[in-house]
Amino acid sequence: MTPDDDPRRLISRLAVAITASDGRITPDELAAMEELDLLGLGSLSAIVRDEMLRASEEPIDLRATCAGLVRFGPQTAAIILTVLAHIAASDHVVSPREGEMFARIAAYLNVSDG
């Protein structure tokens, strides 16, 4: 497994994508991203920081990132989307850009609007 296939890295990358989609990452969103550790995948803080740096240098390929997670099935996709929704709403505002990003991620994870 390459680092780019690591589900922890892929989830962290999506968390960065959702928070950065409106052009800013708030302290509340940073705190919510720290809660990714509660998924039981180990500490993701360092990976999230790496992905923030990476995203500042190159755009996140959402399609490829989500393709790496689809293999875990629809239940995992639903959990990931729940976590991303929590992160996006953590600053008490879900911007239109965050909503659009969330919809794109859901589509790439093959999760229907329902």
DAMOJO-V446066 format. One record per backbone hydrogen bond with DSSP energy under -0.5 kcal/mol. NH is the residue of the N-H (numbers start at 1). CO is the residue of the C=O. If there is no record, write none. Layout:
NH/CO + NH/CO
//
This chain:
5/2 + 6/2 + 6/3 + 9/6 + 10/6 + 11/7 + 12/8 + 13/9 + 14/10 + 15/11 + 16/12 + 17/13 + 18/14 + 19/15 + 20/16 + 21/17 + 22/19 + 23/20 + 26/24 + 30/26 + 31/27 + 32/28 + 33/29 + 34/30 + 35/31 + 35/32 + 36/33 + 37/34 + 38/35 + 39/36 + 40/37 + 48/44 + 49/45 + 50/46 + 51/47 + 52/48 + 53/49 + 54/50 + 55/51 + 56/52 + 57/53 + 57/54 + 58/54 + 62/60 + 65/61 + 66/62 + 67/63 + 68/64 + 69/66 + 70/66 + 71/67 + 72/69 + 73/70 + 77/73 + 78/74 + 79/75 + 80/76 + 81/77 + 82/78 + 83/79 + 84/80 + 85/81 + 86/82 + 87/83 + 88/84 + 89/85 + 90/86 + 90/87 + 92/89 + 95/93 + 99/95 + 100/96 + 101/97 + 102/98 + 103/99 + 104/100 + 105/101 + 106/102 + 107/103 + 108/104 + 109/105 + 110/107 + 111/106 + 112/110
//
